[in-house]
């Protein structure tokens, strides 16, 4: 069984889509995208400048003219939305880690009764 990993560009694209679908008004930052995509931010700037252009383009495409009522959103509501976004990102990371652990379990030796063999 091969462990197929997404390319950096695919990870970045997926993270952008996740952020845009999750909260279209949240700031789309390189740090946030790299954190969700599990990609080193400095390597994106160094080796993938085309991805920075893609991120900038995504920012420009989603810019929505702000209304006066948007400016009056309270600080607590903004914090709550930020916490919700972080929780969803953490859930995404946990699901990825669980899938990784399940994949590792496939290669662990087990006895007939389902317990790990003693060394």
Beta strands, then each sheet from edge to edge (+ up, - down):
end
